[in-house]
Amino acid sequence: MLDISLIDQDLEQLAGTLNRYNERQRQAVASALGHEEYLKESIANISHDLRTPLTVILGHMQLLKKENLEDGQAQRVEIVLGKAERMKELLENFYDLSVLDAEQIVLHMETFNLSNLLINLITENAPALETKNLSPQVDLPDYSIYINSDKGTVERMIQNLLTNAIRYSSGIIRITLFQKENGKVVFRIENSVHNFSELNPNRLFERFYTGDKSRHNGGTGLGLNIVKILTDKLGGTVYADLKADILSITLEL
């Protein structure tokens, strides 16, 4: 049986870390009014350091979820686990954004199998897809598509696009990967959306844009903005299109 005291200890550790960094943040803001770069670096460090205790908490919660719990206990564990996972995602987004704004990212170009990377990401996102009762339609060519780019950056971009589609899909997700005659690689993801008349596809990549009310459900508007910044750094293009209730986002590298 999982020792609940371990979770309590980790929660106390996280609370203590948050308190310490809140104080450091207040001091940083007070002393860095004219030093924006220092503030960005501080945010990046805070986001990075908080991920470690949060990852430990997630591990304990996932183990606790497997225990023989009563219905009420299982429901509370599921709620806490969902909130912790959302917090981890937010920390990663703020970390990425602060690093990008400070122009600290260094690209490492290499040739890799994009088809395999995409298949692995879809597999890793299977639990999230199952939770939303989504079964994506995947259209890949019979051959593997290779690309010369920064693998970690491309993986982050596609993951953000998958997360966005899963979070806001009203029932349909289509994923397409192909290579154009000029050698450019195109990744396209489509999903059905609610309240599509309130959504402006031309603003989707703006920072903090969430569109219609349904997109406020856990979204910050940072994920797609990060995709746009990273796409520009790689010299690619990304754009969104909305036809009826189908939102399509196309990434070309």
N, C-alpha and C positions, 0 to 999 in steps of 0.2 A: 504494500500500500504506500502510495507516495506521501512523504512527510510534508504536511501543509506548512510546517514552520519554515521550510526552505523557501517557499514562495513568499512568506511574510518577511523573511530576511532580505530577499531580493527586492521586494517592494520598498522596504525601508532603505535599502542601498540606493535604489533609483530616486526615492524622495530626497535622500541626503544629497545625491549628486545634483538633482534639479535645484535644490536650495543653494548649494554652493555656486552653481553656474548662474543662477538668477542674480546672486550678489555680484559675481564677476561681471555679468552682463550690465548691471546697473552702473558699476564702476566704469566699464568700458564706454558706455553711452555718455557718461558724464565727462570723461576725459578725452573722448575721440570725436567731438562734434565736428572738428575740422579735418578728421583723418578717416575718411570713408573706407579706404583700403584696409585699415586696421580693424574696423568694425566687421567688414566682410570676412576677414581671416578669423576673427573671434567667433563668428556665427558658424563658420566651417568647422572649427575645432570643437565647439560645443556639440554640434550635430554628430560629429564623428565619435566623440567620447560617449555620448548617450546611447549609441547603438549597441555597445557591449552589454551593459546590464539589461537592456531591453531584450536582446537576443536570448539571454539566460532565462528571463521571465517567460518568453515565448516557448522555450524548450520545456520548462516545467509545466506550463499550462497545457501544452500538447500531450505530455505524459499523463497529466491529471484527467484529460478528456477521455483517455483510454481506460480509466478505472471504472469500476462498477458503481456508478453514481445514481442517486435518485433523480427523478425527472427535474425537480426544481434545482438541484445542484448542477446537473448537466447543462441546464439552460443558463445559469449564471456563469459557468465556466465558458460556455460558447460566447456569451456577451463580452466577457473580459478578454478572451482570446481575439475576438474580432476587433475590439478597440485597440489592443496592443499591436496587432498587425497593421492597423491603420496608422498608429503613431509611428511605427517603424517606417512605413512608406513616406509619411510626411517628413520625417527626419532625413531620409535619403534624398527627397526632393529639395529640401532647403540646403542640404550639404552640396548637392550638385549645382544648384543655382548660385550659391555663394562662391564656389570654385570657378564657375563659368564667368560670373561677373568680374571676378578678380583676374580673369584670363590666366589661371594657373594650370589649365589643362594642357597636357603634352600628348600629341597624337603619336601612336606607334603603328605605322602602316605595315601590313602583312597580307599575304594571299590566304584566304580561308574559304571553306565550304559554307556558303550562306544557306543552302538548302538544309543541311544538317543542323545548323544553328537554329533555324526557324522551327524545324521539327522538334528539337529539344525544348525550345521555349513553349511551344504548344503543349507538349507533354507535361512540363513543369506547371503550367497553368490549368491542368486538368481539374484539380480540386475546385478552383474558383469557377470554372465553367460548369462543373456538376452542381455546385451550389445554386447557380442561376438557371439550372436546367437548360444549358446551352450546348448544342452540338455543332461546332463550326464546320462549314463547308470549305475544304481546303483544295485549292487547285495549284498543283506543282507540275513542272515539266518532267518528262521521263528521265532526264539527265540532271546531274548535279550542277548547280550554278555557283561559280567561284567569283570572288570579288577581292580587289586589293584595297583595303581600308583599315581603319582601326577597329579591331574586333570587339573590344569592350564597349566602345562608343556605339557601334551599330547595334549590339545586343541591348544596350540601355534604351536606345531609341525604339526598337521593335517592342521591347517589354512595356514601355510607356504607352505605345499605341494599342497593344493587346489589353492592358489594364483599362484604358479608356473605353475600348469597345465592350469589354465584359461588364464594366460598371454601368454603362448607360444603354446597353442593348435591350430592346423590348422583345427579343425573341429570335433574332437572326444575326448570325455573324458569318461573313464570307472572307476568306483569306486567299490572296492570289500572289504568286511570285513568277516573274518571267524576265527574259533578257531581250532587249531591243536589238535591232540590226546594227545600231551604232555602238553596241557593247554596254550601254547603260543598263543597269539592273533596276527593275521596278517591283516594289512591294506595295500591295494595295490591301487595305482592310476596310470592310463595309459592315455596318450594323444598322438595324432598324432602331428608330428613336421615337420616344413619346414627345408630344408637344413640339413637333418639328417646325411649326410655323413661328415659334418664338426663338428658334436657333439661327444665328448668323454665322455661316461657315467661314466668312471672310475675317471673322474676329476670333476664331477658335485658338489661334496660336498666340494671342495676346496674353500677357501675364495677368493672372487672376481672373480672366474671363471665364464665367461659368454658364453663360447663356440663360436658358429657361430655368424655371424653379426646380425642375427635376434634376438638374445638374448640380444643385447645391447639396445633393445627398452624398456627403463625404468628399466632394471634389473641392480643390483649391484653385484650379486653373493653372497650375504650375507644370503638370506633366507634359502637356502639348507644347507649352512655351519652351521647355527644355529640349524637346524634340526639334523645334525650329532652330534654336541656337546651335545645337550639335550638327544639324544638317548643314547649316551655313558654314560651320567650321570645316566640314568635310567637302565643301564645294558642291553639295547636292541641292535638290529642291524638294519641297513638301507642300502640298496644298490640299484643301478640303472642298468637297462638292456635296450638295444636298439635292436629291431628286425625290419628290414625294416624301416618304418617311424613311428613306435610306441615306445615311451619312456615309460618304466615301472619303477616306484619307489615303493619298498616294504619296509614297516616298520613292524618289529616284536618285540613285547614286552611280 
